[in-house]
Amino acid sequence: MSKNSIVRVSVEQLGCGDSDWAHVDALTDEDIERAIAGDPDSAPPLDADWFRKAELVIPAAKTATSIRVDSDVMGWFKTQGRGWQTRMNAVLRAYAKAHGGVK
């Protein structure tokens, strides 16, 4: 990154934006809960029951390996963009699962 593309801005230059922070500070917990309940895109509340049922899932460690793959197959996966190795692993997992090799 060149130094010409870095722009320094002071806090005073930033300003406060368009948010009405006095209004936000005046909201009660009930106001916030009502707004969340009325928002169809909001996630359900994470209450004590949710945490009681939650299950910690730690992904299995990956094993680094070297395999020989046809260049056209490797090329296709790479053209899919970022995450191609994860997708290739998912294809191998689905095959192994279908044949009783993994859970």
C-alpha positions in Angstrom: 0.0 0.0 0.0 1.5 3.4 -0.9 1.6 6.2 1.6 -0.4 8.3 -0.8 -3.5 6.2 -0.2 -3.4 6.6 3.5 -5.6 9.4 4.8 -5.3 10.6 8.4 -8.4 12.1 10.0 -8.7 13.6 13.5 -11.7 12.8 15.8 -12.9 16.4 15.3 -12.9 15.9 11.5 -14.9 12.7 11.8 -17.8 14.3 13.7 -20.7 12.4 15.2 -22.4 11.2 12.1 -26.2 11.3 11.8 -27.0 9.2 14.8 -29.2 10.7 17.5 -27.3 9.4 20.5 -29.5 11.3 23.0 -32.5 9.3 21.6 -30.5 6.0 21.9 -29.4 6.8 25.4 -33.1 7.5 26.4 -34.3 4.1 25.2 -35.4 1.7 28.0 -34.8 -2.0 28.0 -38.5 -2.5 27.2 -38.2 -0.1 24.2 -35.3 -2.1 22.9 -37.0 -5.5 23.4 -40.1 -4.1 21.7 -38.0 -3.0 18.7 -36.3 -6.3 18.5 -39.6 -8.2 18.7 -41.0 -6.1 15.8 -38.0 -6.7 13.6 -38.5 -9.7 11.3 -34.8 -9.9 10.7 -33.7 -10.1 14.3 -32.4 -13.3 15.8 -34.2 -14.9 18.7 -33.0 -13.8 22.1 -30.2 -15.8 23.7 -31.8 -16.5 27.0 -30.9 -18.9 29.8 -32.8 -21.8 28.0 -30.8 -21.2 24.8 -27.5 -21.4 26.7 -28.6 -24.5 28.6 -29.3 -26.3 25.3 -26.2 -24.9 23.4 -23.6 -27.4 22.5 -19.9 -26.5 22.0 -18.7 -27.9 18.7 -14.9 -27.8 18.1 -14.1 -28.7 14.5 -11.7 -31.6 14.0 -8.1 -30.7 13.1 -7.1 -30.8 9.5 -4.3 -33.0 8.3 -1.8 -31.6 5.9 -1.2 -34.0 3.0 0.1 -34.2 -0.5 -2.0 -36.0 -3.1 -1.9 -36.3 -6.9 -5.0 -34.8 -8.5 -5.7 -34.5 -12.3 -4.7 -31.0 -13.3 -8.2 -30.3 -14.9 -9.9 -31.3 -11.6 -7.6 -29.2 -9.5 -8.0 -26.3 -12.0 -11.7 -26.5 -11.8 -11.7 -26.3 -8.0 -9.3 -23.4 -8.1 -11.5 -21.5 -10.5 -14.3 -21.6 -7.9 -12.3 -19.0 -6.0 -11.4 -18.6 -2.3 -12.3 -21.6 -0.2 -11.6 -24.2 -3.0 -9.8 -26.5 -0.6 -12.7 -26.4 1.8 -15.1 -27.3 -1.0 -12.8 -30.1 -2.2 -12.7 -31.5 1.3 -16.5 -31.3 1.4 -16.8 -33.3 -1.8 -14.4 -36.0 -0.4 -16.3 -36.0 2.9 -19.6 -36.5 1.1 -18.2 -39.4 -0.9 -16.7 -41.0 2.2 -19.9 -40.5 4.1 -22.0 -42.1 1.3 -19.8 -45.1 1.5 -19.9 -45.5 5.3 -16.3 -44.2 5.8 -17.1 -41.3 8.1 -19.9 -40.0 10.2 
